[in-house]
């Protein structure tokens, strides 16, 4: 009988260690990798990559807004290419940019001049740590700058983070609570991540090399914006929301020319 009890205890300990290791791997900040060289393109086309999470995935139908504004202002051909994978955190985006998969293939397909990055929304949604977010964004910036691509980083938008939590299943809510405890991340952590982005850019000396899209520049009237710019989930943009954000992106690029 004692042997059975000790065997069960041993199995339980092994399961706990395995789960703890998986959680550690999931929540740990990424290891920064050496940047690789992307392909170059010899033409006069101004190319903008729009990459990241579900916001980039659903942007594919809205590329023409940025293209039209830039063409009219800069008088040169412009192409916007969008690629995103729903649900990715900033670390998963960074690691996907390095792996030999569809994400990396997308980046190597053209020589981009600018890259708009939608990353971090799922970090706040899943309650990752500040260091997790900062290290991931730092890695993304390093890879782009090594290829002479100017990063344009979206500050965490004013999405309905309370509704995003409320609509989750009981097991997901429990996991988020555990994440909040492990990472010292409150339920509404949007401003913490915005401040963390500013801190990263300041400490790493990126101020003259990176552009930031401030949420107040397009998403500063919370209740009104939830009704006019977002889908019913309060987390993803509708067509009007993309139009407003894209206009700010386009004018950010114009200001750099």
N, C-alpha and C positions, 0 to 999 in steps of 0.2 A: 504493500500500500504506500509506504514511504517513497519507494522508487517511482511510483506513478505520480505522486504529488510533486516530487522534485523534477520529474520529466515535464510535467505541465508548467511548473514555474520556469524551467529553462526555456521552454517553447514561448511562453509569454514574454520573457525577457528578450529573447531574440526578435520577436515581433515588434516589441517596443523600440529596440535599437534600430531595426530596419526602418520603421516609420519615422523615428527621430532623424535618421540620416537622410531620408528622402525629403523631409521638411527642411532640413538644413540646406540641402542642395538647391531646393526650390527657392528658398528665401535668401540665400547667400548672394551678395553682389557678384557681377560677372568678373572673370579674369580678363584683363585687357590684352587683346591680341595684336600682333604686328599688322599694320595696315597693308593691304595688297593693292596693286595697281589695276585700275579699271581701264577699259578700252578708250581710245581717243577717236574723235570724229572730226574730219576736216570739212567743215561747211560753215555757212553763216547763220545757221538756225540756232536761236536761243532756246535751250532745253532746260525744263524744270521738272525734277522728279518730285512726286508727292507720295511719301511713303509712311508706313506705320501700321496702325491697328485698323479697327473697323471704320474709322473716319476716312482713312485712305482707301479702304476697300470700296466704300459706297461713293467715293468721289469720282469714280471712273466716268460717270454720266455727266459730270460737271466740268470737265477739262476746258471746255470752250470759253468759259467766263474769263479765266486768267489769260488765255491766249488772245482773246479779242481786245482786252484792255491794253495789254503789252504791245500788240501789233499796232494799235492805233496811236500809242504814245511813242514807241521806240522806232517805228517804221522799219521793222525787220521781221522775218518769219520767226514764229514762236511755236513750240510744241510742248505740251504738258503731258507727262506720262505718270499715271497713278498705279500704285500697287500697295496693297495692304492685306493683312491677315487678321480676321476678327479674333478678338480676345487676347492678343499678344500683349504682354507687359513690355516695358522698356528693355529689360534684359533679354527677353525672347526676340525682340526686334533686332537688337545688336548682334546676338549670336546667329540669327538667321541671315544677317548681312554678310557673315563670314563663311557660312556653311555652303557646300556645293549643292544648292537647291534652287527652286524657282525664284526666291527672293534675291539671291546673289546674281542669278542669271539676268534678272531685271536690271540690276544696277550696272552690270557690265555690258548691257546691250547698247548703250549710248554714252557719249561723253556729256555729262550734265554740267550746266553752269551754276545752277542753284538746286538745293534740295530742301523741300519743306518736310518737316518731321512732326507727325502726330504720334507722340509717345508719352506715356505717363498716366493717361486716363485710367487704364486698367490697373496701374500701380495704386492709385488712390482708391479705386473700386475694390481691389483685393487686399488693401492695407499693407502694402510692402513698406520697407524701411526707406528713410531718406537716403542712406548710403547706397542702397540698391538702385534707386533712381539716379542719383548723381553719377555713380560709376558707369551706369549704362549710357547715359547721355554723353558723358565724357568720351567713352569709347566710340560712339557714333560720330561725334564731332571730329575726333582724331582721324578716323577713316576718311571722312569727307574732305577735310582740310589737306590730307596727304595726297588727294587727287584733285586739288585746286577747285573744289566745289564749295560754294558758300552755303553753310547750313542756315536755314530759317526755322527756328524752333517755336512751336506753339506752346505758350504758357497754358497750364491746366485751365480749361474753360469752366464757366460757371454752370455746369450741368447739375441736375437734381440728384445729388449724391445720397440724400435721405431716401428718395423713392427707389434708387438703385438697390439700396440695402433692404428696404421694406418688401420688395417684390421677390426676393430670393427665397428659396426653400429653407426649411428649418435646418437641414444639415449644412447648407452653405452659410447661413447666418452664424451657426456655431463655429464654422471654420473662420469666418471673418472676425468673430470675437477673439478667437485664439490668435489670429494674425495681429489684431490690435494690441493684445497683451505682449506678444513676442517682440513686435517691432516698435512698441510705444507710439502707435499711430492712431489718433482719434477717428471717430466715425467721419466727421467732416474735416478732412485733412488737406483740402485743396490749397489753402493759403500757405500751409507749411511747405508744400511741394513747389509753389511759385517762388517762395523765398529761397528754397534750396537751389533752384535753377539760377537765380541771381547770384547766390553765393558761389556756385560753381564757376560761372562766367567771370566773376570778379577774381577769384583765387587763381584760376588757370590763365588769366590774361587773354580771354577770348573776346573782350568787349569790342574790339575793332575787326574781328574776324567772323563774328556770328551775329545774326539778326534774330530778335525775339518778337513774336507777335503777342502783344499784351492782350489779355482777355477783355480789358476795359475798352479797347479800341473797336470792338465789334459786339461784345457780349456783356454790356455793363448795366442793363436794366433787367434784373433777375426775373421777376414775375412776368413781365411783358415778354421777355425773350423766350421763356419756357413755352409760352403760347404761340409765338410767331416764328421762332427759329428752330425749335426742336420737335421731334416726333413725340408721340404720346408717352414713350418710355422716359422722356426727360433726359436721355443720355446721348441720343444720336440726332444729327442735324437733318432738317428737311431741306427742300430745294432753296427756300428763302435764306435759310441759315448758311448754306454753302455759298450762295451768292454774296452774302455780306462778308463772310470770312475771306473768300477768294478775292474780293475787291481790295481788302487790306493787304493780302499777300502780294497782289499785283503792284499796288502802289508802294509797298516796301521795296520791291525790286526796282521800280522806276526811280526811286530816290537814290539808289546806288549807282545809277548811270549818269 
